[in-house]
Amino acid sequence: MTRRTANEEILKDDYLMIHPEDALKHLINEGDYVCLESPRGKVDVKARITDEVNKGILSTTFHFPDIMINNITGDVHDSEAMCPEYKVVAVRIRRKSKGKFKKELV
């Protein structure tokens, strides 16, 4: 988020969208902090349970640099434009302990 628009009035913080069945499987409740871990790193983000995403698919917003979501994305990029592929990454997901929120890198 560039902070040059009124987007901050629409979105107050970043969150992870997770399907209700996946949330149940991983014991995740609305508002829990969830650790997303990929081969490149780990990030913690607040869960939002919704059927706006399909089962088995996670989606997150990435407007605020505090979450550092790009730490878990891959190195793959378009060889011509050099644009990174931010939108696809396999992650492991787990609910964080209550009250613990920190950003970590592997």
Summary of the structure (lengths in Angstrom):
residues: 106
radius of gyration: 14.2
end to end distance: 25.1
largest distance: 44.6
contacts: 260
relative contact order: 0.27
helix: 13%
strand: 27%
